[in-house]
Amino acid sequence: MRFTTSLVLLVFCSMALLGCKRSNDTSKEQKHSDSKQGSDDGQVLEPPFDVKGEAEGLLMVWFDHEGPHVAEKRSQIPQTARARVRVDSDALSPKERLDPEWVYVADMRKAKKGGSYPSGKSRVRILKNGLI
């Protein structure tokens, strides 16, 4: 009886230790994934395509209280919604794309010198939670 109790305790302790190690390994993997993509939401990053002028040819998604809306050019986006516009290009190869958790976001209110709009990247969940 005493041997069985000791064995059961040993198994539970082993499982607890393995469980702790597993969650620690997961956090290390998450840190590696974040460092690969960048861990700062709203990080300044020039996308591998031009975001300037009317930005025709890009996929642009703007948000308001009703949800997401698609625009074909900048002038279709209300002035009040131009601060955070999701931008993307169908011309990018899979290797040029961001991880699916990340999207390019542009501030299309006022262009910088040279005509491009300030751009960055943001986690999809942050963009959706903050704007929808």
Backbone torsions as a table, in degrees:
resi	resn	phi	psi	omega
1	MET	NA	-45.3	-179.1
2	ARG	-64.7	-37.2	178.1
3	PHE	-64.1	-41.7	179.9
4	THR	-64.1	-43.7	178.2
5	THR	-62.5	-42.9	178.5
6	SER	-64.7	-40.6	179.2
7	LEU	-64.1	-44.0	178.7
8	VAL	-62.2	-44.6	178.1
9	LEU	-62.2	-40.5	178.7
10	LEU	-62.7	-43.2	178.8
11	VAL	-63.1	-46.6	-180.0
12	PHE	-63.2	-41.3	178.1
13	CYS	-64.6	-40.9	178.5
14	SER	-63.1	-43.2	179.1
15	MET	-63.2	-41.2	179.4
16	ALA	-63.2	-43.9	179.2
17	LEU	-65.3	-42.6	177.9
18	LEU	-64.2	-39.1	178.1
19	GLY	-63.3	-41.2	177.9
20	CYS	-64.6	-43.2	-179.7
21	LYS	-63.4	-41.1	-178.7
22	ARG	-63.0	-44.3	179.5
23	SER	-67.1	-33.4	176.7
24	ASN	-65.9	-42.9	177.2
25	ASP	-61.3	-40.0	178.7
26	THR	-61.7	-42.0	-179.8
27	SER	-66.1	-34.2	176.2
28	LYS	-65.6	-42.4	177.7
29	GLU	-62.9	-40.6	179.2
30	GLN	-63.7	-42.1	178.7
31	LYS	-62.7	-40.0	178.6
32	HIS	-64.5	-43.2	179.2
33	SER	-63.1	-43.2	178.8
34	ASP	-63.9	-40.0	-178.6
35	SER	-68.8	-31.1	178.7
36	LYS	-67.5	-41.0	-178.0
37	GLN	-93.2	-17.7	-173.6
38	GLY	97.9	133.2	-174.5
39	SER	-98.4	-7.5	-178.8
40	ASP	-87.9	121.0	174.5
41	ASP	-73.2	139.0	-177.6
42	GLY	78.3	19.7	-179.5
43	GLN	-62.6	134.4	177.5
44	VAL	-67.4	127.1	-176.8
45	LEU	-158.3	124.3	176.5
46	GLU	-78.5	121.5	178.1
47	PRO	-67.8	161.0	-179.1
48	PRO	-79.9	28.8	175.4
49	PHE	-148.4	158.0	-178.1
50	ASP	-79.3	131.8	172.7
51	VAL	-117.3	89.8	-177.7
52	LYS	-150.5	164.7	179.9
53	GLY	57.7	-132.7	178.1
54	GLU	-82.2	-6.8	178.2
55	ALA	56.8	31.4	178.7
56	GLU	-64.1	144.6	-177.9
57	GLY	92.7	-8.5	176.6
58	LEU	-101.0	154.5	170.6
59	LEU	-84.6	122.1	178.4
60	MET	-123.8	129.7	178.5
61	VAL	-124.5	123.5	176.7
62	TRP	-115.7	160.1	-172.3
63	PHE	-127.2	146.6	170.1
64	ASP	-145.8	-168.0	-176.7
65	HIS	-63.8	-19.1	178.5
66	GLU	-85.9	-14.7	-179.5
67	GLY	122.4	-158.5	-177.6
68	PRO	-82.2	149.7	177.3
69	HIS	-137.4	145.1	180.0
70	VAL	-100.7	139.3	176.9
71	ALA	-126.7	146.6	177.2
72	GLU	-94.8	-18.8	176.3
73	LYS	-153.0	159.9	-174.2
74	ARG	-55.6	-40.4	-176.2
75	SER	-64.1	-14.9	177.3
76	GLN	-83.8	-7.7	-179.3
77	ILE	-94.9	124.3	178.3
78	PRO	-57.4	144.1	-179.4
79	GLN	-52.4	-38.9	-177.8
80	THR	-70.9	-13.3	-178.3
81	ALA	-108.4	5.5	-174.6
82	ARG	-82.7	-6.9	-177.1
83	ALA	-67.5	-35.8	-179.5
84	ARG	-137.2	96.3	-179.8
85	VAL	-115.6	126.3	175.6
86	ARG	-73.6	130.2	-179.9
87	VAL	-127.0	144.8	178.2
88	ASP	-156.8	164.3	-179.7
89	SER	-129.6	131.7	176.1
90	ASP	-70.9	-15.3	-176.8
91	ALA	-78.4	-9.3	-178.9
92	LEU	-73.2	139.2	174.1
93	SER	-78.0	162.2	178.5
94	PRO	-55.8	-34.1	-179.7
95	LYS	-69.8	-25.4	-178.8
96	GLU	-85.5	-13.3	-176.3
97	ARG	-77.7	154.1	174.1
98	LEU	-74.9	162.9	170.7
99	ASP	-54.9	145.0	-177.5
100	PRO	-57.1	-18.5	178.1
101	GLU	-78.0	-10.8	-175.2
102	TRP	-116.9	150.5	175.2
103	VAL	-138.5	156.7	173.4
104	TYR	-83.9	138.1	179.8
105	VAL	-130.8	133.3	-179.8
106	ALA	-119.7	145.4	171.5
107	ASP	-94.3	101.8	-172.9
108	MET	-97.9	23.7	177.7
109	ARG	-76.5	-45.1	-176.3
110	LYS	-146.6	129.5	-179.2
111	ALA	-73.7	152.0	174.6
112	LYS	-80.6	176.3	171.8
113	LYS	-58.6	137.1	-176.7
114	GLY	96.5	-12.3	173.9
115	GLY	93.9	-8.6	-179.9
116	SER	-85.4	157.0	178.9
117	TYR	-93.8	144.1	177.2
118	PRO	-57.1	131.4	-176.9
119	SER	-128.8	159.9	176.7
120	GLY	-158.4	-170.5	174.4
121	LYS	-127.3	152.7	-178.7
122	SER	-145.7	151.3	175.3
123	ARG	-69.1	142.0	-179.5
124	VAL	-56.7	-43.4	-177.7
125	ARG	-64.0	-34.6	178.4
126	ILE	-67.8	-44.7	179.9
127	LEU	-61.9	-46.7	-179.1
128	LYS	-66.6	-43.9	-178.8
129	ASN	-67.3	-34.2	-176.8
130	GLY	-81.5	-22.2	-172.3
131	LEU	-120.9	-17.2	-178.0
132	ILE	-106.7	NA	NA
